[in-house]
Amino acid sequence: MKTNYAQLAFRFLLRNCCENIGKVTVFYPRSVQGEKPWEEIPELLGEDFNCISIHGVDKFADALKAAIGKHGTGDCVVIPPFGVLKPLEKNVKQTYRPLNLEAEAMQAATDTLPAGSQVSFLIPNHLLTAERYRRFRSSLFEKHPPAIVTKLKNTNGGISQRIIAFFEFALVTLNVDAEQAPPLKFFVPGEVTNENSFEMVSSDFQRLVNQPGGTTQFGYVIRGGLPTDAPLIHELYDPKFIKKQQSLEAIGELKRINELFDFVPILHTTHAREGLHTEAADGRFRVIDGRAIHKDGRVEPTEAKHWVDDAGKRQLRVGDLCFRSIGRFSDKEIVFAEIQKDDLPAVASQSTVVLRPKDGLDKLDLEVLVAMMKSQHFADALAVRCGNSLHLLRGPFGEMQVPVPDENLKIAVHDLNEAISHFDRYKTQATKARSFLFSFSSPTEMRNEIMAASRLSRLRSAAAGAIDNVSYRIRSLYPHPVAIRWRSAEVSRRDLEGYVELLEAAEVLAYYLASMAMVQADALEGASISYVGEISERLGRGGEKSVGTSMGDWLAIIREVSGSKAWKRLLADAPFPEVLTFIKDDPEVDKAMQRITEARNDQAHGRGPKGAAVADKFDEVFADVEYLYSATEFLSEYPLRFIEKTNRDSMRKVTRYQYRDLMGDHPLTPQQEAESDDAELEAGSLYFVARDGSLLRVRPYITRRECPECGCMSLMYLDRFNAKSGECTLKGLDHAHTAKDASVTDDFRFVGFLPGPKF
């Protein structure tokens, strides 16, 4: 027989799976149900193995015991026959019920071998992973704990394809009658096709066998072992998989599926005798089976094959999640439908698994969980949980952990679902408009009708095309002071005036981000920004001369909240979490901000570009400013709200208020009305609106006032401070005009931005 590298690897693993340093004894069946591929084993394994064949499938267990006793072997390998007990004699079935042939062989060998020896079994992998063998594993592994589990791919098995084509194999080594369970080692060799890959696999296996813990390229060690009935699924305990699952905690608290949902009883149509019909009738319940559940998430009513008279506890409800119980989950074949009113009355059959949300789950929770269940990550995790079986098993499914999302994520997913719904409706309307084509007797009438019917769809398409342009999004959706500065910079000439306008646009954005960080610090218990204290000290040392703030100050604040461990712990509760993470998410943003700050400082100190160099420098800085603006697109999700009027209803504990959202590059926005539980909303003040609708006061970091230079309403921030006079110089975010005001000094002192008495 010609030997390939995969077979050499198989020999190596078989020879080294036990601690036996001599010639390895291998017990194998002579024939199985009339086939004789097993006779290839001695030639396949070669002279390094003492191959002993055992006659007869129906008496394999007894023959194996006798062979072990006769040859007096300690450590050995058993390759049992594979198959169910159906063709065996009645007394054998009763003795080993409900075991398969391979399970029968494992039980017989471990009962016969002396304590302290090791035995390895080449068996179908499902014996180690399937739920139906849990009790068998628990009983066997309690006395004979596993030491090494090697999962073999079909191409690596080294046994005739006539056998292994139907199985994934595992080579499991047990310590017979061990007083203490050893560290459990998992190994999955890579594909072995040449000498280099053979050397890589063999050396890695030796490394794994000799180390007490940790990981190798193809394996890992579980020091404390596993519960005796645990499924021995390599991927399930892989440190990489565990780390990936734990990373989901960033989304929300991890909970098991069975903590969030109840399993709804299903109807076994194969067992039903009475009340099962093949025709629909009034009062009967349709039986939904797996094939009626389509990949697009709907239940096809025409595919019903059975109806029942009585549903009992099996009756489905609107909102139940009905899954196909068979599929290739690793190929993202998780097919399920959310039961709708039109699907009822109905029950589900044995080819489904049905989840019913528990009372604690609200609509937004369910939206996120449903979206998560449609993801590739969920499909991969479910495939691992089910041991890569084609069956969706309630036990492993219920034990899966999923993150319960926070409010921000729930709202984001809800908005995304709303957008999908809108787009579907728009598509339907556009398709309907197109259907007018050639549906009129007069070509002129047809032309006029289709032009009118399609106008709204064409306008929607144009608007959707515009939203793909980042500049349009900034001008239309960003907070007003940021958006209007971008518009001014975007239309500027590539001259010195335009260059200065561009730098100011960047500084305004930097301050706006810093103000969001400072507002968060005021709102979160235990939060602080140490650099704000440094700014306060510096402004207080000015004496008679005013001392100013700079873009470097705002950048320092942003960097502190991005890199601080203390702020990292507050991330889950932060109303504007992106302010804390956008630099980490894209380090190029920090580099762009640094280059802009240096250009700003050079210009302020007379080192900026001059003459013909201005245009080139403009282009260079414009690219960085545009990158910075595009990286802060999350600003569009947090409106800047100016409250004009409030009315507190003390009886109903609600505050009704009128407001304008200052978003986009136009200063005039429509007045709107809303309600809040906050009794302290201030008329005339600005607020940031968090995703959950809560309002966070922005004063004094940004105030809205009439500009003394132009007479327009302007949004202003602290630019300079005179410590002697106590006078603040405020500067417009939406333009470069300034205003002096001593009345706001105490407000800045109150929040710690200026030195002075503590409040």
N, C-alpha and C positions, 0 to 999 in steps of 0.2 A: 504493500500500500504506500502510495506517495504521501509524504508528510509535509504539511505546510506550516507556516509560522503560528497560525491560530491553534493548530493541534499541538505544537510544541509548547505553547503557553498553557494549554489545557493540561498537558502532562506535568508541567512545572507546578501548577496550582494543586493538582491532585497529589503530587509527591510531597508538597510542603505544607499542606493544610493541617497535618498532624505533626506532633513533635517527634515522630518515629524517625530515627536516623538510619535505619536499615532499609531492606527491601520492603516496599509497601504492598500489603495484601489487599486485593480488590475482589469483592464478591459481586457477582452479576448473574442475571437469569440467562438460562440457555435459550429459551424461546418465549415469545409472548403471543398468545392467541394465534398461533400458526405462522407468525413472521419470525425471521431469524437475523435481524440486523445486529443483535447483541453478540453474535459470533465474531463480529469485526473487532470487538474490544481488545482481545489480547494483541492482535496485530497493531491496532491503533496505539496502545500504550507502550508496547515494546518490552524489552528484557528487564527494565528497571522495576517492573511490577510483577507480583505473584498473583496471577489472575485465576480465580477459582469460580467455575460456573456452577450454578445451582439449578437442578431440574425441577420443572413443574411450577406453574403459576399458582395453582390452588393450594399447594402446600409449601409455598416459598418461605413463609415465616418459620415453620418447623424445620425445614431443610437448612435455613440460614442459621438457626440455633445450633443444629447438629454440626454444621461446617465450622462454625466458630469454636465449638468445643473440641472438634477433631484436630484442628490446626493450632489450637492453643495460642491464638494471636491476641495481642493487646490492642494496639492502635491499628486501625484498618479503615478501608473505604468500602461503602456499600452503595452499589448502583441498583436500586430495586426496580421491579417492573412497574410500569405506570398504567393506571386504569382503575375503573370502578369495580365493585364487587359483584355486579350483576351476573356475570357468567360463572361465578364460583359456586362451590358446593354450599348447601344450606348451613352445615355446621360451621364452616369458615365465616360465613356472613354473620352468624350469631356471635361467634367468638370476638370478631373485630368490628362489629357494627358500631358506628356508621362510617368506618374508616375506608379510605381507598387503599390500593395495594402498597403504595409508597409509605403511607402512614403505618400500615400493618408491619412493614419491614423495619421501620424506625423503632417501633415499640418492641419488636422481637429482639433486635440487636442490642438495644440498651439494657434489656432485661437479662441478657446472657453475658455480656462483657464484664470483666472484673472492674471493681471500683478504682478510680484513678486513671483509667485508660481514656483514650480519645477515639472517637469514631466520626468519620465524615460521610455525609449522604449527598449524593447527586439527585436532586428531586425537582419537580416542577415548582417554580417560585411561588405559585399561589398557595401552596401548603403553608408557607411562612407568612403570607399576607392576608389571605381571605378571611372574612368574618366568620364563615361557617366552621373554620378550624380553630377558632379561638380557644374553645374548651380543651381540645386535643393538645394544642401548644402549651396551655397552662399546666396541664397534667404532666406532660413530658419534660418541659423545661424546668419545672420545680425541682425535679430530681437530677436532671441532666442538663445543666445550663449551657447555652450556646457560647462559643468563644470567638468564632470567626464566621461571618456570612459573606460569601463571594457571589455576587450576581453575575451570571454569564449570559451574554447576548447570544441570539441564535447562531450568529456567524462564528462565535468563539467557543461553542460547546465542544467541538471536536468529536461529536458522535454523529452517526449517519443522519443526513437530513430527513430520512424517512421517519425518524423518531422526533427530532427536535423542532421540526417545522411547526408543530402545534403548541409548543411550550416555550416560555422563558424559564431557564434553569437557574438553580442556585446550588452552590456547594456550601453546606453548613456543617461546621465542626462542633460536636458536643463533648463536654467533659462528663464522663459517666460517673454517677453517684458522687458528685463533687460536694464537699462540705460548704464551700463558699463559691459564689458565682464569680468568674473571672471578668476583667474588663471586656466589653463586647466590641469587636472590631468588624467594621463594614468595609468591603472592597468591591469596586466595580472597575475592572480593567478596561483600558481603552482598546481600540481596534488594533490588532496585531497583524501586520502585513509584511514586515521585513525585520532584519536583524536589530535595527535601532529601536523599533517599537517593542520588540520582544525584550530587549535589555532594559528598556524603560519600565515595562510592566513588572518584570521579575525582580528588579532591584527595589522598586517601590513596594512590592508585596513583602519582601524581606524586611524593609525598613518598618513597615506597619506592624509586622509580627513582633519585632524586637522593641518597639517603643510602648511605654505604658499609657500614653495619652497623646492628645493633639491630632493633627491631620497630616496626610501626605497628599501627593498629587491625585491619587485615585481612591483614597480611603480616609477613614477617621476612626477614633477610639472613643467609646462612651465608658468612662472610668467606672461609674456606678452601675452599669448594666441597665436593664429595662424590666418593667413588670413582666412576669412570666407569660401573661396572655397577650402582651403587646404585639401588634403586627410588625414583623421584621422588614420594614420598608426602608430601603437605603436612603431614598430622597427625603423621607419624613424627618429623619434625625440629622441630616447633613447640616453642619454648622452654617453653611452658606444659605440654605433654605430657612433655617431658624432665624438667622440675622435679617433676612428679607422680610419674614413674617413680623418680626419685632419692630421693623422700621415702620410698619403700618400704624404704630402707636402715635406717629406724628399726625395722623389723620384724626384719631380719636381713641377713646378707650376700647380695648379689645374685649369682645364678648363672643361666646359660642353661639352658633346658629340656634341651638336648642334653648338658649336663654332668651332669644328674641322672637322665635317662632315656635308654634306647636305643629306637630305632624298630624295631619288629618287622616283618619282611617280610610283605607281604599277597599274596593270590592274585587275579590278574586273570582273572576268570571268562570274560571275553570272548575271552581269548587261549588259555585252557586247551582242550586238545583231547582228551587222554586222562585217564582217572581221574576225570572230572567226572560226577556223577550227579544225577538229580532225585528220587531216593528214598533214604531212610535205610536202612542195613543195618549189621550188626555189623562193627566194625573201621573204619567210615568216619568221617570228620571233618566235622562240620557247618560250613558256610560262613556266618559272621555278616556280614550287610551292614548298611548304614546304617539302613535302615528297621526293622530288628529291635531297634535300640537306642532305648529309650523315654526320655522326658523325666524320668521318675521314677528313672532310673539303673539300670534292669534290662534284661536281654536277653530278648526274647520268643521262646521256642523254636518256637512254631507258625508263625512267619514265615520260617523257613528254606526256601530254594528249591533249594539245591544242597548236595551232599556230595562229598567227595573221598576217594580211597583213601590218599593219602600226604600228610602235612603237612610233613615235613622241618623246616627252620628256622622255618616259619610257624606251628608249633603254639603255641597260646596257653597261658598259665599262669594260675593263680589270682593275682590282684593286678594283672594287666595292665589298663591303662586304654584302652578302646576308644571312639574318638570318631567321630561322624558327620563325614564330610569335606565335607558341603555344608550350608549354613545361613546365616541372617542373624545373624552374630555380634554386630553392633552392637545387635540387638534381644534380646540375652542368649540367643541360640539356640545355646549351646554344649551339645550333648547328648552325654553319654558315660556309659559304664557301667564299673564295676570288675568284672572277670571273677571269677565265683564257681565253686566246684567243680561246681555243677549245670549250668553253661554248657558244660562240657567233655565230650568232646574236641571241639576246634573250631579253625578258622582264620578269619582276617578277610579280607573282600573289598576290592576297589579303592575302594569307597564309604566306607571307614573309614581312620582313622589310629590306630595302636596304639603306646602308650608302655609300656615295661617299666622299672620302677624299677631303678636300678643298685644294686650291693651296698652302697654307702655309705649308702643311705637306710634309716632304721629305720621302724618302724610309725608312731611319732608324727610323724616328718617327713612321711610320706605322708598322714596324716590332715589335716595343716594344708594341704599342697599341693592335695589334692583339694578341701578346703573353699574354698581360694582360687580354684581353677579354676571353681567354681560361682558366683563373685561377678560383679557387673556391671562392676567395675573390670577384671577379667581379660578379660571379653568385649569391653569397649571397646578395651583394649590389643591384643587379638588381631585385632580388626577393622582397627585401624590397621596392624598388622604385615602383614596380608594385603592391604593396599591397598583395604579395603572390598569385597574380592571375596567371592563366595559359596562359594569353595572354601578348605578348610583345607589349606594347603600346608606340606609338611614342612620346607622350608628356613626360611621366616619363623617358623614355629611353633618350630622348634628354637632359633632365635636369640633368642626372647623371654626376658627376664630376670625371674626371680621371687625373692623373698627366702626364704632358708633360715632358718626361725624359730629363736629362742632357746628354751631349755628352758621358761621360764615360759609363753611363748605356746603351745608344743606341749602342755603340760599343760592349759592353759585350753581349747584346742580339743578335746582328748581328753575332758575333763570335759563339755564341751558336747555332744559326740557321745554320750557315755554318757547324759546327760540326755534327749536326743532318743530314744534307744533305750528308756529307761525309760518315757517318755511314750507311745511307740508301744505298748509292752506293756500299759500301764495302759488305754489306749483299747481294745485288743483284749479285755482282761478285762471292761471295762465293757460292751462290745457283746455279749459272750458272756452276761453276766448278764441283759441286757435280752432276750435271745433266749428266756429261760425263760417270758416272758409268753405266756399262753394255750397253753402246751405241756403242761399237766397236765389230767387229767380232772376233778379236783376244784378249784373256785375257791379253797377254803381252803388246799389243798396248794400251789397255785400262788402264792398270796399269801405264805405262809411261806417258800417256797423263794426267791422273787425278793427278799424282804427280806433273807434271809441271804446270798444270792449277791452282792447289791449293796452290802452293808455296807462292805466294804473300799474299794470304789470311791467310796462317799459320803464315807468318812473321808478318803480321798486328796483329794477335791475340796475338802473343808473345810480341810484343811491347805494346799492350794495357794492357796485364797482368803485364808488368814491370812498367807501369805508375801508377798502383795501389799501388806500393810500395813507401812510402814517401821518403825513402833514395834515391831511383832512381830519383825521381823528384827533390830533392835538388841537387844532383850531376849533373843532366842534364839541369835543367831549371833555377836555381837560378843564380844571378850575380856571376861572376867568383871569386872574393875574398871570398865571402861567401861559394860558392860551394866547392872550393878547400880546405878551412879550414875544412869543414864538412868531406870531403873525408879523410883528414889526421887524423882527430879525430876518424872517424869510423873504420879505420884499425889499430889504435894504440893499443899497448898492455895495459893491465890493471896494468901498473906500474907507477912510478912517472913521467917519461917522457911523457907517454900517458895521464896522468892526467893533466899535464901542457898544453899539446896540446889541450885537451878538453876545458879547461878554456879559452884559447886564441881564440878558435873557437867561443865561446859565446861572448867574448869581441868584436871580429871583427864584428859579426852580430849586436851587440848593437851599435857600432860606425856607421855602415852602415845605420841603421835606424835613428840614430841621425843626420847623414849628410843629409838624405832625408828631415828631419824636418827643418834643417837649410837652405837648398836650397829653400824649400817652403817659409820660412820666408823672404828670399831675393826676391822671385818672387812676393809675394802677398803684395799689398799696405796696409799699416797699421798693418802688422804682425811683431811681434818681439818675441824673446825668452829671457826672463830676465836672465835665468841661464847662457847664453853665456856671458853676462856682468860679472857675478861672476867669471867665468873661466878666463876671460881676466884680471880682477883685481888680481886674485891669481897668475897668471903667471907673472904679472908685478912686484910682490913683491919679486921675487927670489933673486935679487942682483947678486952676483957672482955665486951663485949656480943655476943650472938648476932646474926648477919646472916642474913636469909632470902632465899629464892628467890621468884619470883612468876610469874604467868601471862605477863607480858610477856617474861620470860626464855625461856619455852618457845615463844612466838610468834616471838621473834627467831631462835631456832635453826631453826624450820620455814622461816622466810622466807629464811634464809641458804642452806640446802641447796636451796631452790626456785629462787633467783635467781642462784646462783654459777655462773660459767662452768666452774670447776674441777669442780664436781659434775655439770654437764651432760655432761662428757666421761666421767664414771664411770657414767652412767645405764645403759648396756648391761650392766654387771656388777653393778649394785646388786641385792641380794636382795629389797628392798622398793621398787621403783622408783616406785610411786604416791606414796610419802611425798615424793618429790622433785618430783612433777608435779601433784598435785591442786589446788594453788593456781593454777598456770598454766592448768590445764584449765578452771577456773571462777573468774575473778577475784572474783566475788561472795562466794566463801568467805572470801577475805582480808578483805573489807570487814566481813563478819559477825563474824569473829574480832576485828577491831579494835574494833567496837562492844561486843562482850562484854567485852574487856579493859578498855575505858574504864568500863563499868558495874561491873566487878569492882574497879577502882581507886577509883571513887567510893564504893562500899560500904565498902571497907577504910579509907577516910579520912573517914568520917562524912558524905559528901556524897550518900549513896544516898537513894532515895525513902522517904517517911514517910507514915503514915496512909493515906488513901484512894488516894494516888498509887501505892502499892505494887502493887495489882492491875493497873493499866494498864501499869506498868513490867514486871511479871511477864510479861504477854502479849507485850510488845514483845521482851523478851530471849528468851522461850521460842521465838519464831519463828526467831531467829538461831541458837539452840542446836540446834534441830531441823534447821535447814539444814546446820549444821556436821556434825552426826552423820550425816545422810543423804549428805553429800559424802565421807565416809570409810568407805563401805561395803566398801572393799577390806580393811579390818581383819578381816572375817569369813574371809578366805582365808589368814590367817597365824595359826595357833593359838598361844596362850600355853601352853607345856608345862612342867609341874613334874615333874622326874625324882625319883622316890622311892628307887630302888635301881638299882645298876649291877653288872654281872658281866662282866669282860673275859676273853674267850677269846683268849689270846696266840697259840695255835697257829693258829687260823683267822683271826686278826686282825679280830675282830668284838666289839663290845660289845653285850650284851643288857641291856635296861633296862626297868624298870616305870615307868609315868608316868600322869599325869592331865592332860588338856587342860582348862585353866581357861577355858572358853567358856560364854557365856550368863549369865543373872542368878542362877543357883543356885550356891552355893559347893561343893556336893557333886557330883562327877562320877565316872564309873566308872574304875576302874584298868584300864590296858591294858598290853600288852607290844610291844616293837619291837626292832629291831637297828640298829646304826650302825657305820660304819667308824672313827668318832672314838674314839680311845683315851683322851681326856681329858674325857669326860662326867662331870659332877659330880652325885652324889646330893645332893639338897637344894637344887638351883639351878633357876632358871627359864631357859627358852630360847624364843626366837622360832623358829617353823618356817617356812622359806621354801617356795615352791611346789615346788621340786625335792626337798623332804624334808630338806634340810640344816638343822642346828641351830646357832643363834647365841646364845651366852651373853648373858643380860640383866644378870647381876650385874656391878656393884653398883647399877645404875640402878633396878632394882626387885628387892626381896628378899622372900621369904616367911618370916614369923616369927609367933610368938605375941604377940598384943597384950597389953601389961601392964594395960590398962584394962578390957577385956572378956573376956580369956582366949581369944578366938577366933583362928584363924589368919588373918593379914592380909597384904596386899601393900603394901609401904611404899617410899617414896622420900625423898630428902633434902629437908627443908623448911627447916632452919636449921643454922648451924654456929658454934660458939664457938671462935675461933682460939686463945684463951689456954688453954683446957682441952683442946682437941682433940676435943671431944665433938660428935657429930652428933645432931640432932633429926630423927627420921624421922616421916613422916606417912602414914597409911593412904590408899591410893587408893580402897579399897572403903568406907571410912568416914573420919571426921575425927579419929580417935584418934591420939595421938602416942606415941613411945617414944624415950628417949635411949640412945645407944650409941656408945662410943668405939672399939669393936673394928672398926667398918667404915670408920674414917677412912682407914686406909692403902689400902683398896681404892679409895676415891674419889681418893686421891692418885695411885694407880697409873694410873688412866685419865685423869688431868689435870683432874678436876672440882674438886679441892681443891688449894690450894698446898702445897708441901712438897718433900722430896727426890725426885729423879727415880729411877725404878726401871729 
